[in-house]
Every structure is written in C-alpha cells, then in structure tokens.
Amino acid sequence: MEPRNPETEPGWKALYDTYLSFLGRKAEYDDLYRQSELEYREIDPRTRRKAIWKQMGLTDEIVLRSWRERQQNQREEEAIEEQKQKLLQQEFEAVFKELPCDADRSTVLEWIENHPAMVLPRRVNEDGVVELTADDIRDAPCRAAVGHLQHWVNQKDKFYADMLKRKPAEVASDGDGPSEDDLEKYDPTLKDVIKMLDDIGC
C-alpha cells in the first residue's frame, strides 16, 4: 500500500479518530485516553495515543486503507448522483419544450392553486428550495406557469393567504367561468401574482 500523502490525506490522529467513529468505538477510545491521563501523565500525549490504538487492535495500514476505501465509495456515489441529476434535468427540459407557449391566466392560477406540489409536503434541496420534477409539469397549461409554480411552491403560505383573501369572482355571462374583468376585481393582495402573469403575456 502506498504511504500516506500528507498533502492530500489527513494526519494520523484525524485518520484514527474518523475510523473509530466509523466503527462506533470512539467512546471506548475516549475512556481509555482519560484513564491514561490519570495513570501515565508523564508520558507525552502522542505516545499514549499510539499505545491505545495498538491496544484496540488498530494499525496505520488498517485506518489508512479504510479511509481510502470510503473516499472512493463517496466519489462513486457522487458520480452516480450527478449522472442521475443530469438525466432528470434532461427529462425536465424535454417536457418543458413540449408545453404551450401561453395560456389564459385564470387557468394558470387554478393550476398552481391545485397542484400537488402546493398541497403535499416536499423535500427541499441543500439550499432549502423545493425543486420541480418533470412529472410536476407534464400537465402545465403553459411554459410560464412552470416558472410561477416554481416560485410559489416555495412561498405557499403567502400564495394561499392571498388566494383566501380573494373576493369570489362572478360567473362570466357565457357561464364558462370568470372573465378577465372578474379577475381584476380580486383582492389587491393578488396583484403580485397577476402582475407576473401579465408581464409574460398569460
């Protein structure tokens, strides 16, 4: 086995500490070290540590090999996850490209309001953000709706608070649902939502 590379690999104390934690024997080591402080205080800490490691059946070769194997496993797992995320992103983009370019804004609002991502708990990424998947947008009324859902899925409380403050829209004269004029009569707290939809032409 190649010697430890001090430029790229941790020092021996860190390697042993990591390995002991990996084995679940760190508490055992700590107890032995505290005992050695009481009984062999005149001996320097480094010598005491080495004696305890040997007493526990550990060697430099064992801990270094274990660390390298775990690093290799981590790299492989990260590569697999990176490839998985790449494929998911490609699927998302393919679905997005097939969506209509525009839709009626009332349809967009209704789709966002009733989307499962807005209702059911979702995991967040490392940045604390909920990310949409390809399945989330397959039935999106238009491309712009995807962007709005991505925004509001991370501000659910504000979205639904605004929706609850809305005044009920009157049924349009043709009986098919709220008209454009009806939508303008919603509570002013919905202005942020409606303005964004206006900006992109929905």
C-alpha atoms as an extended CHARMM CRD file, in Angstrom:
* protein
*
       202  EXT
         1         1  MET       CA              0.0000000000        0.0000000000        0.0000000000  PROA      1               0.0000000000
         2         2  GLU       CA              1.2370000000        3.4790000000       -0.8490000000  PROA      2               0.0000000000
         3         3  PRO       CA              2.3590000000        5.6280000000        2.1080000000  PROA      3               0.0000000000
         4         4  ARG       CA              0.0790000000        8.3630000000        3.3730000000  PROA      4               0.0000000000
         5         5  ASN       CA              0.2890000000       11.5200000000        1.2820000000  PROA      5               0.0000000000
         6         6  PRO       CA              0.4400000000       14.4450000000        3.7440000000  PROA      6               0.0000000000
         7         7  GLU       CA             -0.6040000000       16.8870000000        1.0180000000  PROA      7               0.0000000000
         8         8  THR       CA             -3.8710000000       15.1540000000        0.1260000000  PROA      8               0.0000000000
         9         9  GLU       CA             -4.6830000000       12.9240000000        3.0990000000  PROA      9               0.0000000000
        10        10  PRO       CA             -5.4620000000       13.7610000000        6.7540000000  PROA      10              0.0000000000
        11        11  GLY       CA             -2.9460000000       13.4140000000        9.5850000000  PROA      11              0.0000000000
        12        12  TRP       CA             -2.7920000000       10.1960000000       11.5930000000  PROA      12              0.0000000000
        13        13  LYS       CA             -4.7960000000       11.4850000000       14.5380000000  PROA      13              0.0000000000
        14        14  ALA       CA             -7.6250000000       12.5850000000       12.2410000000  PROA      14              0.0000000000
        15        15  LEU       CA             -7.5000000000        9.2680000000       10.3920000000  PROA      15              0.0000000000
        16        16  TYR       CA             -7.7260000000        7.2730000000       13.6130000000  PROA      16              0.0000000000
        17        17  ASP       CA            -10.4890000000        9.4800000000       15.0180000000  PROA      17              0.0000000000
        18        18  THR       CA            -12.5060000000        9.1060000000       11.8210000000  PROA      18              0.0000000000
        19        19  TYR       CA            -12.0220000000        5.3600000000       11.7660000000  PROA      19              0.0000000000
        20        20  LEU       CA            -13.0040000000        4.9920000000       15.4280000000  PROA      20              0.0000000000
        21        21  SER       CA            -16.1760000000        6.9790000000       14.7620000000  PROA      21              0.0000000000
        22        22  PHE       CA            -16.8640000000        4.8120000000       11.7180000000  PROA      22              0.0000000000
        23        23  LEU       CA            -16.5450000000        1.6980000000       13.8970000000  PROA      23              0.0000000000
        24        24  GLY       CA            -18.6080000000        3.2160000000       16.6920000000  PROA      24              0.0000000000
        25        25  ARG       CA            -15.6750000000        2.8410000000       19.1200000000  PROA      25              0.0000000000
        26        26  LYS       CA            -14.8570000000        6.4980000000       19.7160000000  PROA      26              0.0000000000
        27        27  ALA       CA            -16.3490000000        6.4630000000       23.2330000000  PROA      27              0.0000000000
        28        28  GLU       CA            -14.2500000000        3.4100000000       24.0760000000  PROA      28              0.0000000000
        29        29  TYR       CA            -11.1050000000        5.2160000000       22.9430000000  PROA      29              0.0000000000
        30        30  ASP       CA            -12.0190000000        8.3630000000       24.8860000000  PROA      30              0.0000000000
        31        31  ASP       CA            -12.4410000000        6.3490000000       28.0820000000  PROA      31              0.0000000000
        32        32  LEU       CA             -9.0430000000        4.6960000000       27.6370000000  PROA      32              0.0000000000
        33        33  TYR       CA             -7.4010000000        8.0340000000       26.8950000000  PROA      33              0.0000000000
        34        34  ARG       CA             -8.8370000000        9.6620000000       30.0130000000  PROA      34              0.0000000000
        35        35  GLN       CA             -7.6010000000        6.7220000000       32.0500000000  PROA      35              0.0000000000
        36        36  SER       CA             -4.1260000000        7.0760000000       30.5420000000  PROA      36              0.0000000000
        37        37  GLU       CA             -4.0610000000       10.7560000000       31.5150000000  PROA      37              0.0000000000
        38        38  LEU       CA             -4.5370000000        9.7600000000       35.1430000000  PROA      38              0.0000000000
        39        39  GLU       CA             -2.1060000000        6.8530000000       35.1850000000  PROA      39              0.0000000000
        40        40  TYR       CA              0.5910000000        7.9590000000       32.7230000000  PROA      40              0.0000000000
        41        41  ARG       CA              0.5230000000       11.7370000000       32.8420000000  PROA      41              0.0000000000
        42        42  GLU       CA              4.3400000000       11.8790000000       32.4710000000  PROA      42              0.0000000000
        43        43  ILE       CA              4.1300000000       10.2420000000       29.0360000000  PROA      43              0.0000000000
        44        44  ASP       CA              3.5260000000       12.6110000000       26.1230000000  PROA      44              0.0000000000
        45        45  PRO       CA              0.0160000000       12.5090000000       24.5460000000  PROA      45              0.0000000000
        46        46  ARG       CA              1.2340000000       11.2260000000       21.1620000000  PROA      46              0.0000000000
        47        47  THR       CA              2.8680000000        8.1680000000       22.7110000000  PROA      47              0.0000000000
        48        48  ARG       CA             -0.2260000000        7.4840000000       24.8030000000  PROA      48              0.0000000000
        49        49  ARG       CA             -2.4790000000        7.7130000000       21.7380000000  PROA      49              0.0000000000
        50        50  LYS       CA             -0.3480000000        5.2330000000       19.8160000000  PROA      50              0.0000000000
        51        51  ALA       CA             -0.3560000000        2.8110000000       22.7550000000  PROA      51              0.0000000000
        52        52  ILE       CA             -4.1530000000        2.9610000000       22.9780000000  PROA      52              0.0000000000
        53        53  TRP       CA             -4.6010000000        2.4570000000       19.2270000000  PROA      53              0.0000000000
        54        54  LYS       CA             -2.3830000000       -0.6050000000       19.4330000000  PROA      54              0.0000000000
        55        55  GLN       CA             -4.2950000000       -1.8570000000       22.4790000000  PROA      55              0.0000000000
        56        56  MET       CA             -7.5220000000       -1.5800000000       20.4530000000  PROA      56              0.0000000000
        57        57  GLY       CA             -6.0250000000       -3.6160000000       17.6030000000  PROA      57              0.0000000000
        58        58  LEU       CA             -5.6540000000       -0.7400000000       15.1670000000  PROA      58              0.0000000000
        59        59  THR       CA             -2.7550000000       -0.0770000000       12.8080000000  PROA      59              0.0000000000
        60        60  ASP       CA             -1.7810000000        2.6700000000       10.3990000000  PROA      60              0.0000000000
        61        61  GLU       CA             -2.4120000000        0.3520000000        7.4540000000  PROA      61              0.0000000000
        62        62  ILE       CA             -5.9330000000       -0.5310000000        8.6100000000  PROA      62              0.0000000000
        63        63  VAL       CA             -7.0980000000        3.0400000000        9.1810000000  PROA      63              0.0000000000
        64        64  LEU       CA             -5.4730000000        4.4120000000        6.0220000000  PROA      64              0.0000000000
        65        65  ARG       CA             -6.9280000000        1.6680000000        3.8160000000  PROA      65              0.0000000000
        66        66  SER       CA            -10.3800000000        2.1860000000        5.3470000000  PROA      66              0.0000000000
        67        67  TRP       CA            -10.2220000000        5.9450000000        4.7670000000  PROA      67              0.0000000000
        68        68  ARG       CA             -9.2010000000        5.4880000000        1.1250000000  PROA      68              0.0000000000
        69        69  GLU       CA            -11.9480000000        2.9520000000        0.5070000000  PROA      69              0.0000000000
        70        70  ARG       CA            -14.5670000000        5.2290000000        1.9990000000  PROA      70              0.0000000000
        71        71  GLN       CA            -13.2990000000        8.1640000000       -0.0600000000  PROA      71              0.0000000000
        72        72  GLN       CA            -13.5020000000        6.0500000000       -3.2110000000  PROA      72              0.0000000000
        73        73  ASN       CA            -17.0360000000        4.9260000000       -2.3500000000  PROA      73              0.0000000000
        74        74  GLN       CA            -18.0500000000        8.5400000000       -1.7660000000  PROA      74              0.0000000000
        75        75  ARG       CA            -16.6440000000        9.6130000000       -5.1360000000  PROA      75              0.0000000000
        76        76  GLU       CA            -18.5150000000        6.8100000000       -6.8740000000  PROA      76              0.0000000000
        77        77  GLU       CA            -21.7720000000        7.6940000000       -5.1230000000  PROA      77              0.0000000000
        78        78  GLU       CA            -21.3510000000       11.3530000000       -6.0460000000  PROA      78              0.0000000000
        79        79  ALA       CA            -20.7140000000       10.4250000000       -9.6890000000  PROA      79              0.0000000000
        80        80  ILE       CA            -23.8580000000        8.2750000000       -9.7520000000  PROA      80              0.0000000000
        81        81  GLU       CA            -25.9220000000       11.0510000000       -8.1680000000  PROA      81              0.0000000000
        82        82  GLU       CA            -24.5170000000       13.6160000000      -10.6020000000  PROA      82              0.0000000000
        83        83  GLN       CA            -25.4640000000       11.4170000000      -13.5590000000  PROA      83              0.0000000000
        84        84  LYS       CA            -28.9230000000       10.8550000000      -12.0890000000  PROA      84              0.0000000000
        85        85  GLN       CA            -29.4880000000       14.5980000000      -11.6850000000  PROA      85              0.0000000000
        86        86  LYS       CA            -28.2660000000       15.2050000000      -15.2300000000  PROA      86              0.0000000000
        87        87  LEU       CA            -30.7960000000       12.7240000000      -16.6380000000  PROA      87              0.0000000000
        88        88  LEU       CA            -33.5970000000       14.2350000000      -14.5450000000  PROA      88              0.0000000000
        89        89  GLN       CA            -32.7210000000       17.7100000000      -15.8110000000  PROA      89              0.0000000000
        90        90  GLN       CA            -32.7200000000       16.4850000000      -19.4090000000  PROA      90              0.0000000000
        91        91  GLU       CA            -36.1520000000       14.9120000000      -18.9050000000  PROA      91              0.0000000000
        92        92  PHE       CA            -37.4490000000       18.1270000000      -17.3180000000  PROA      92              0.0000000000
        93        93  GLU       CA            -36.2150000000       20.2310000000      -20.2360000000  PROA      93              0.0000000000
        94        94  ALA       CA            -37.7120000000       17.8310000000      -22.7890000000  PROA      94              0.0000000000
        95        95  VAL       CA            -41.1370000000       18.0190000000      -21.1290000000  PROA      95              0.0000000000
        96        96  PHE       CA            -40.8890000000       21.8030000000      -20.7940000000  PROA      96              0.0000000000
        97        97  LYS       CA            -40.1890000000       22.2560000000      -24.5200000000  PROA      97              0.0000000000
        98        98  GLU       CA            -43.4180000000       20.4430000000      -25.3940000000  PROA      98              0.0000000000
        99        99  LEU       CA            -45.6160000000       22.7900000000      -23.3420000000  PROA      99              0.0000000000
       100       100  PRO       CA            -47.7410000000       25.5270000000      -24.9690000000  PROA      100             0.0000000000
       101       101  CYS       CA            -46.1990000000       28.9790000000      -25.0750000000  PROA      101             0.0000000000
       102       102  ASP       CA            -49.1470000000       30.7080000000      -23.4370000000  PROA      102             0.0000000000
       103       103  ALA       CA            -52.4150000000       30.1130000000      -21.5880000000  PROA      103             0.0000000000
       104       104  ASP       CA            -55.2430000000       32.0550000000      -20.0050000000  PROA      104             0.0000000000
       105       105  ARG       CA            -54.0620000000       33.4640000000      -16.7010000000  PROA      105             0.0000000000
       106       106  SER       CA            -57.0910000000       32.1670000000      -14.7960000000  PROA      106             0.0000000000
       107       107  THR       CA            -56.1570000000       28.6830000000      -15.9650000000  PROA      107             0.0000000000
       108       108  VAL       CA            -52.6020000000       29.2280000000      -14.7600000000  PROA      108             0.0000000000
       109       109  LEU       CA            -53.7670000000       30.4150000000      -11.3460000000  PROA      109             0.0000000000
       110       110  GLU       CA            -56.0880000000       27.4440000000      -10.9400000000  PROA      110             0.0000000000
       111       111  TRP       CA            -53.3400000000       25.0120000000      -11.9620000000  PROA      111             0.0000000000
       112       112  ILE       CA            -50.9220000000       26.4820000000       -9.4310000000  PROA      112             0.0000000000
       113       113  GLU       CA            -53.5240000000       26.5840000000       -6.6610000000  PROA      113             0.0000000000
       114       114  ASN       CA            -54.4290000000       22.8980000000       -7.0580000000  PROA      114             0.0000000000
       115       115  HSD       CA            -51.0430000000       21.4580000000       -7.9260000000  PROA      115             0.0000000000
       116       116  PRO       CA            -49.9320000000       18.5440000000       -5.6510000000  PROA      116             0.0000000000
       117       117  ALA       CA            -46.5960000000       20.2810000000       -5.0570000000  PROA      117             0.0000000000
       118       118  MET       CA            -48.5130000000       23.1410000000       -3.4250000000  PROA      118             0.0000000000
       119       119  VAL       CA            -50.5690000000       20.8320000000       -1.2220000000  PROA      119             0.0000000000
       120       120  LEU       CA            -48.3570000000       17.8870000000       -0.2630000000  PROA      120             0.0000000000
       121       121  PRO       CA            -45.0730000000       18.0490000000        1.6880000000  PROA      121             0.0000000000
       122       122  ARG       CA            -41.9390000000       18.0240000000       -0.4590000000  PROA      122             0.0000000000
       123       123  ARG       CA            -38.2710000000       17.5830000000        0.2940000000  PROA      123             0.0000000000
       124       124  VAL       CA            -36.0270000000       20.5970000000       -0.1420000000  PROA      124             0.0000000000
       125       125  ASN       CA            -32.5460000000       20.7220000000       -1.6200000000  PROA      125             0.0000000000
       126       126  GLU       CA            -29.3720000000       21.8230000000        0.1670000000  PROA      126             0.0000000000
       127       127  ASP       CA            -30.4120000000       25.4420000000       -0.2980000000  PROA      127             0.0000000000
       128       128  GLY       CA            -33.7930000000       24.8310000000        1.3190000000  PROA      128             0.0000000000
       129       129  VAL       CA            -35.6520000000       25.1210000000       -2.0030000000  PROA      129             0.0000000000
       130       130  VAL       CA            -38.3190000000       22.7870000000       -3.3930000000  PROA      130             0.0000000000
       131       131  GLU       CA            -37.4240000000       21.8410000000       -6.9530000000  PROA      131             0.0000000000
       132       132  LEU       CA            -39.9820000000       20.7100000000       -9.5250000000  PROA      132             0.0000000000
       133       133  THR       CA            -39.6690000000       17.4560000000      -11.4490000000  PROA      133             0.0000000000
       134       134  ALA       CA            -40.6910000000       16.5220000000      -14.9820000000  PROA      134             0.0000000000
       135       135  ASP       CA            -43.8050000000       14.8040000000      -13.6130000000  PROA      135             0.0000000000
       136       136  ASP       CA            -44.8100000000       18.0500000000      -11.8920000000  PROA      136             0.0000000000
       137       137  ILE       CA            -45.0710000000       19.9660000000      -15.1580000000  PROA      137             0.0000000000
       138       138  ARG       CA            -46.4350000000       17.4360000000      -17.6690000000  PROA      138             0.0000000000
       139       139  ASP       CA            -49.9210000000       18.9600000000      -17.4440000000  PROA      139             0.0000000000
       140       140  ALA       CA            -48.8040000000       22.5830000000      -17.1040000000  PROA      140             0.0000000000
       141       141  PRO       CA            -51.0510000000       24.9520000000      -19.1010000000  PROA      141             0.0000000000
       142       142  CYS       CA            -48.0190000000       26.8220000000      -20.4740000000  PROA      142             0.0000000000
       143       143  ARG       CA            -44.3020000000       27.2990000000      -20.0280000000  PROA      143             0.0000000000
       144       144  ALA       CA            -44.6670000000       30.4420000000      -17.9480000000  PROA      144             0.0000000000
       145       145  ALA       CA            -46.8590000000       28.5240000000      -15.4970000000  PROA      145             0.0000000000
       146       146  VAL       CA            -43.8710000000       26.3300000000      -14.6640000000  PROA      146             0.0000000000
       147       147  GLY       CA            -41.8440000000       29.3410000000      -13.5850000000  PROA      147             0.0000000000
       148       148  HSD       CA            -44.6830000000       30.6610000000      -11.4640000000  PROA      148             0.0000000000
       149       149  LEU       CA            -45.2200000000       27.2960000000       -9.7970000000  PROA      149             0.0000000000
       150       150  GLN       CA            -41.5010000000       27.0530000000       -9.0350000000  PROA      150             0.0000000000
       151       151  HSD       CA            -41.7410000000       30.4660000000       -7.3730000000  PROA      151             0.0000000000
       152       152  TRP       CA            -44.9120000000       29.8990000000       -5.3760000000  PROA      152             0.0000000000
       153       153  VAL       CA            -44.1490000000       26.3370000000       -4.2910000000  PROA      153             0.0000000000
       154       154  ASN       CA            -41.5050000000       27.9190000000       -2.0850000000  PROA      154             0.0000000000
       155       155  GLN       CA            -43.9040000000       30.5830000000       -0.7930000000  PROA      155             0.0000000000
       156       156  LYS       CA            -47.0310000000       28.5130000000       -0.2100000000  PROA      156             0.0000000000
       157       157  ASP       CA            -48.2340000000       30.4030000000        2.8520000000  PROA      157             0.0000000000
       158       158  LYS       CA            -48.1860000000       33.7290000000        1.0500000000  PROA      158             0.0000000000
       159       159  PHE       CA            -49.8490000000       32.3090000000       -2.0440000000  PROA      159             0.0000000000
       160       160  TYR       CA            -52.7600000000       30.7150000000       -0.1960000000  PROA      160             0.0000000000
       161       161  ALA       CA            -53.1330000000       33.6440000000        2.1670000000  PROA      161             0.0000000000
       162       162  ASP       CA            -53.5840000000       35.8430000000       -0.8690000000  PROA      162             0.0000000000
       163       163  MET       CA            -55.9470000000       33.3850000000       -2.5210000000  PROA      163             0.0000000000
       164       164  LEU       CA            -58.1500000000       33.1890000000        0.5900000000  PROA      164             0.0000000000
       165       165  LYS       CA            -58.4580000000       36.9530000000        0.6490000000  PROA      165             0.0000000000
       166       166  ARG       CA            -59.8050000000       36.9870000000       -2.8820000000  PROA      166             0.0000000000
       167       167  LYS       CA            -63.3320000000       38.0770000000       -3.4860000000  PROA      167             0.0000000000
       168       168  PRO       CA            -65.3690000000       35.3790000000       -5.2430000000  PROA      168             0.0000000000
       169       169  ALA       CA            -65.3330000000       36.0370000000       -8.9700000000  PROA      169             0.0000000000
       170       170  GLU       CA            -68.6720000000       36.4450000000      -10.6560000000  PROA      170             0.0000000000
       171       171  VAL       CA            -69.5380000000       33.9060000000      -13.2940000000  PROA      171             0.0000000000
       172       172  ALA       CA            -68.9980000000       35.2980000000      -16.7650000000  PROA      172             0.0000000000
       173       173  SER       CA            -72.0170000000       35.9510000000      -18.9120000000  PROA      173             0.0000000000
       174       174  ASP       CA            -71.3450000000       32.8940000000      -21.0790000000  PROA      174             0.0000000000
       175       175  GLY       CA            -71.3600000000       30.7060000000      -17.9620000000  PROA      175             0.0000000000
       176       176  ASP       CA            -67.9150000000       29.2500000000      -18.6290000000  PROA      176             0.0000000000
       177       177  GLY       CA            -66.1460000000       30.8180000000      -15.6320000000  PROA      177             0.0000000000
       178       178  PRO       CA            -64.6330000000       34.1400000000      -14.5250000000  PROA      178             0.0000000000
       179       179  SER       CA            -63.9330000000       36.7100000000      -17.1830000000  PROA      179             0.0000000000
       180       180  GLU       CA            -60.8720000000       38.9400000000      -17.4640000000  PROA      180             0.0000000000
       181       181  ASP       CA            -62.8140000000       41.7640000000      -15.8180000000  PROA      181             0.0000000000
       182       182  ASP       CA            -63.7850000000       39.4590000000      -12.9580000000  PROA      182             0.0000000000
       183       183  LEU       CA            -60.1430000000       38.6110000000      -12.3240000000  PROA      183             0.0000000000
       184       184  GLU       CA            -59.3290000000       42.3030000000      -11.9930000000  PROA      184             0.0000000000
       185       185  LYS       CA            -61.8470000000       42.5020000000       -9.1250000000  PROA      185             0.0000000000
       186       186  TYR       CA            -59.8280000000       40.1060000000       -6.9390000000  PROA      186             0.0000000000
       187       187  ASP       CA            -58.4340000000       41.3750000000       -3.6860000000  PROA      187             0.0000000000
       188       188  PRO       CA            -55.3910000000       43.6750000000       -4.2310000000  PROA      188             0.0000000000
       189       189  THR       CA            -53.1780000000       41.1830000000       -2.4090000000  PROA      189             0.0000000000
       190       190  LEU       CA            -53.1900000000       39.1070000000       -5.5940000000  PROA      190             0.0000000000
       191       191  LYS       CA            -51.5720000000       41.9020000000       -7.5840000000  PROA      191             0.0000000000
       192       192  ASP       CA            -48.1290000000       40.2900000000       -7.3550000000  PROA      192             0.0000000000
       193       193  VAL       CA            -49.4000000000       37.0840000000       -8.9330000000  PROA      193             0.0000000000
       194       194  ILE       CA            -51.4610000000       38.7750000000      -11.6140000000  PROA      194             0.0000000000
       195       195  LYS       CA            -48.7130000000       41.2610000000      -12.4910000000  PROA      195             0.0000000000
       196       196  MET       CA            -46.2140000000       38.4590000000      -13.1120000000  PROA      196             0.0000000000
       197       197  LEU       CA            -48.6940000000       36.7160000000      -15.3610000000  PROA      197             0.0000000000
       198       198  ASP       CA            -49.2860000000       39.9670000000      -17.2440000000  PROA      198             0.0000000000
       199       199  ASP       CA            -45.5680000000       40.5300000000      -17.7230000000  PROA      199             0.0000000000
       200       200  ILE       CA            -45.1260000000       37.2570000000      -19.5920000000  PROA      200             0.0000000000
       201       201  GLY       CA            -48.3460000000       37.5440000000      -21.5530000000  PROA      201             0.0000000000
       202       202  CYS       CA            -50.5520000000       34.9870000000      -19.7990000000  PROA      202             0.0000000000
